[in-house]
Amino acid sequence: MNNTNNMSNWFLRLAVLYLIAGVSLGLFMAASHDHSMYPAHAHLNLLGWVSLSLFGLFYRAFPKAAQTGLAKAHFWIYVPSHFVQMVLLTLLFRGYAAVEPALGVASSLVGVAILCFSFTVWNSTRRAD
């Protein structure tokens, strides 16, 4: 990620893909009258579309923050672990309970990435004294 807006662009582009996935799953559930995947639907929309959009908008508003190592860690931990989390959550709600330990690891990594973002926000928005 070379230029300042590149991280923002990637977060925003990925957010749109999660929006498409979340809406598609919602339409599928409505058409099939099978709403058993609502936890995956909610996670796709909130941790995918909403969170990724907010990350992208934050890095657009604070371009220096996007250049930090912590921001890069946030991106490279969050994006793959969230994707894996969504796949495993879908499998879990389709009856594959054996994925639960791996889902726990992926979810923990998402949590680590959220902490990276939290520190990035805190550091980037504190008042210069």
KAQUI-V399692 format. One record per backbone hydrogen bond with DSSP energy under -0.5 kcal/mol. NH is the residue of the N-H (numbers start at 0). CO is the residue of the C=O. If there is no record, write none. Layout:
BEGIN
NH;CO, NH;CO
END
This chain:
BEGIN
5;2, 6;2, 8;4, 9;5, 10;6, 11;7, 12;8, 13;9, 14;10, 15;11, 16;12, 17;13, 18;14, 19;15, 20;16, 21;17, 22;18, 23;19, 24;20, 25;21, 26;22, 27;23, 28;24, 29;25, 30;26, 31;27, 32;28, 33;28, 34;32, 37;34, 40;36, 41;37, 42;38, 43;39, 44;40, 45;41, 46;42, 47;42, 48;43, 49;44, 50;45, 51;47, 52;48, 53;49, 54;50, 55;51, 56;52, 57;53, 58;54, 59;55, 60;56, 61;57, 64;61, 65;61, 66;63, 67;64, 71;67, 72;68, 73;69, 74;70, 75;71, 76;72, 77;73, 78;74, 80;76, 81;77, 82;78, 83;79, 84;80, 85;81, 86;82, 87;83, 88;84, 89;85, 90;86, 91;87, 92;88, 93;89, 93;90, 94;91, 95;90, 96;94, 98;95, 99;96, 102;98, 103;99, 104;100, 105;101, 106;102, 107;103, 108;104, 109;105, 110;106, 111;107, 112;108, 113;109, 114;110, 115;111, 116;112, 117;113, 118;114, 119;115, 120;116, 121;117, 122;118, 123;119, 124;120, 125;121, 128;126
END
